[in-house]
Amino acid sequence: MKQSVPGSSPIRLLIVDDSWVLRKVLRGTLTQRDDINIIGEATNGVQALELILKEKPDVILLDMEMPTMDGMTTLQHLMIHTPTPTIMLSSLSNRGTARCFDALKYGAVEFVSKNSFFKGMDGAAHSKLVLKTIQDASRMNVQAIDPMQQKSADGKLVDTDTTVVFCEECGTKQVVDDQSSANEVIICRKCGDELFVHADKRYRRMNFITVIGAGESGYANILKIIPELTPEMGGSICVVIHDRPDIVESFVKYLDAICDFDVIFAYNGTHLEGGCCYIFSGDKHVRLSSFSGHYTLQMKNEKPVGNLGVIDVLMMSAAACMKNRVAGVILSGSISDGSKGIEMILRAKGSCFVLAPNQCLHKSMVNDSLKRFKLQDNNDEMNLAVEIQKCHFSYKEKVITA
């Protein structure tokens, strides 16, 4: 008997995979539901793009390894012309690898290893888990992504004749060619302020901190936010990701390769420096402490007291140390964490932001904060990057000690 969701239209799903076996496994489970309508199947990217233009699916399951046109190329074409929530599948790459993060960077909302279908559980059981991801993806709004503006793994823009700088006054992003930047000073196109292209590193003071909290579905959000920031804005970024430490550490290496920021996998006792981004797993609770003019991350294995989550603990300690010189940001996540930390930051007169729910694969974390506080609910990743920079630049010239 088919299962259905009363009052909702079926999710129009396109399956793109050259494996007949996997398509059969998925079809066998998903066709048993009234809330899923498989509108077509394709065996390569060329067929997929034709079907996408014709059928306009709500969600796409896309294999990474295919003949004629592979999944990554297909994804890039798709995200330029017809952005659609896409779940990337791969038989050669696992979650937490560079190829996984490449897929998320270029627009996929989730990455699933096909080995999971056949190792440790039967294919039908895993298909049911994929079903939940399909349902979550169908509720997302996906924005266009131009792959030519994405940084490659060696940390350089595809277009190497341009330089990106940000206005300290208004936070506006400026893209200038190398000839213009050679003069070191340009004029902000929005507010008219003078911008110094080659800023001195000595101004990267540890005078502001942004704490970002995310679940294991937040990698795609982080990949769209952190590369948009400039280390010249001063202060530090701390990111908590609820995922296994080995995957988080792999992500840190990948993100560091595509960012102007120094992205660091933090350990107990790490001293924060301005112009750096520190990332750690949610397997430990982390506090910010101040001592002898330095801010340090203190990590412990025991669980936080009461109902506090790892993100709550870090945000609360940051608010205690930095007062109003802290911003809290909540991204996609399926657990309950962060809202109590947001409360403490707001009490300290700091700044708080959440990603728009329709930009999140999992909405629990952002919805918790939105229900409790009057926060703006329509920030996409680019808006969050701008808001973070505004906060940091506003304190850049202030000399503050711990």
Steps between C-alpha positions, in 0.01 A plus 500: 500500500636841405572759768390856446512843663150653515456836331838512327600463137734212413869586477605483136822298504754440224749213541827536307727197526656258251461210746189301416528318835492819707217649297302181563569516875389863520199447277390197702481703821395843377218386272326360807423854614236744379712798606777411249447513125797373297461709185790345313836324500821587317828314461727797429517876539391586147177304537453651846526862384246434225257345747553780753405766245197299390367361829622758757550262794480610864800287606777320311700193602822537300780247461850645497658232277323463164598470131457776239459777761589435864304619800724791599483653152125444496466666841690808386282541189190439710584760764565769239180457299237317708602484869328198656555321835745224408620204707833375368572124495842340461641147496866613500498773765387499859354772714772731631725481194604789277261379227215507749578860597544592132146382435365707790700804391355483149142480624403151617293507818624162624750228412427126537751219452344221295707247695257561786227339296679168495734493803360440846134533402280391214427741218130539584582608856747760380254622238264587785771718651549666162125563495531731803777693322282532189215637710730752672655605170160562343436778754815692407551799274822456301679800352702516179876441532755606241790249508734757345475706819580205728848455641684184406678269742830682455339810647491709185202641318439358155518857379854584616495854363280635778534582871217500755496764776233614747407850613570557870223761518207309347633146443430507125693246291715653225654307211787691336746405229870466573585820317268703724616325816862579416430856615397352840210746544157479339165666575204303641226486237230528772614754761800666333747409775866441411601133498858387550542180299811376680413542866761463773467179700574681824143634498351152524431537870312248713232757587183321384385142472226334297379159617334292228307184586402231250393138479642244258279652229664841542813441290337639186401817688849549644655455155296797377572726800863469613661540151310831466670644809830686510758465779546878486171544684677409825387272778448124486240253379423187703291226338347201682385213276305209645680224315781249545841658572669327205246640252520846655880494482484397133260788437739744668780404261267542202362836615847635579601432140223719356496787753695818560448428869738266682263214583621297798383178664492610863633305797484549873705807591491659154561877523273709277658746261339762281445407138459127569211254491498219758287190444437206729270203539205497736633188674647719777361803672712810444526818703670828422719620787716809542838507672796736490378690195411192295180320413528122513275206413457254786362158400358228723365155422214502750156608390380851586294542817121490468342529158776714353645402163857542382412810298314644800806460723740672260260786427432555871870507589574731206228738620647492852852579373425738212172664613353681200803418285355165391265381228313169495396327177285187468501290181339174387475229764266222609563515876400749768799722575586869485184678615617537861833633375317748278306615807820575694655690207187712468508571874862616459383738222681297236371423149316184399401358162343182363503360150161513329319168562442450127879502453545218755482130426416443868309782666482401870785720621393816320132448584581465871660846503238657277221379730666652806637827364405768250779433252497568129385183323600569138882512512671292234869408523615814318299724732652326802851555364425872460352527852797318655743737330306807611524382860874436479588818313311711754751391767810472284672821611423453870784372717355257754677262740370186661 
